[in-house]
Amino acid sequence: MGKDVDRIESVYNSIAKEWAEAFSNEHEKKPKDREILLKFSRQIGNRRPVWDFGCGPGNTTKYLNDLGVETSGLDLSEGILKQAKAIHPEIFFRKGNILELEFKDDSIAGIVAFYAIIHFIENQVGTAFREIFRV
């Protein structure tokens, strides 16, 4: 697991600024994503905490916050997190690995992971979902 995760982190660290610039307004072009996030926001209601795993530059995290869902962001890449914190200083972001979440069992009310699972190789997908459902 480690080498694949290290590679992903390295790639995103190297392109963090460009990635943030390219995807900061991503939801404006994706009506289906907006529809899914609106439905999620209605279903989660006032339950907290809510996390955006693989948050990247925080575009989905911000979108959910704008919908009234207080959401924090988690990402593997320090470079991406630096961008997210600069763009959205009002939102809490932290470093973390979906494959080894540092949260207690049943401690999170809701999770989104838009475009994060695609980075995993086949044998990691089950681990990612076990971790997500555990927390």
TABEL-V932910 format. One record per backbone hydrogen bond with DSSP energy under -1.0 kcal/mol. CO is the residue of the C=O (numbers start at 0). NH is the residue of the N-H. If there is no record, write none. Layout:
BEGIN
((CO	NH) (CO	NH))
END
This chain:
BEGIN
((0	4) (1	5) (2	6) (3	7) (4	8) (5	9) (6	10) (7	11) (8	12) (9	13) (10	14) (14	18) (15	19) (16	20) (17	21) (18	22) (19	23) (22	25) (24	27) (25	28) (26	29) (29	33) (30	34) (31	35) (32	36) (33	37) (34	38) (35	39) (36	40) (37	41) (38	42) (39	43) (40	44) (43	46) (48	108) (48	109) (49	71) (50	111) (51	73) (54	57) (57	61) (58	62) (59	63) (60	64) (61	65) (62	66) (63	68) (64	67) (71	51) (72	93) (73	53) (73	54) (74	95) (76	80) (77	81) (78	82) (79	83) (80	84) (81	85) (82	86) (83	87) (87	90) (91	72) (93	74) (96	99) (103	106) (109	50) (111	52) (112	115) (115	118) (116	119) (120	123) (120	124) (123	127) (124	128) (125	129) (126	130) (127	131) (128	132) (129	133) (130	134) (133	105) (134	107))
END
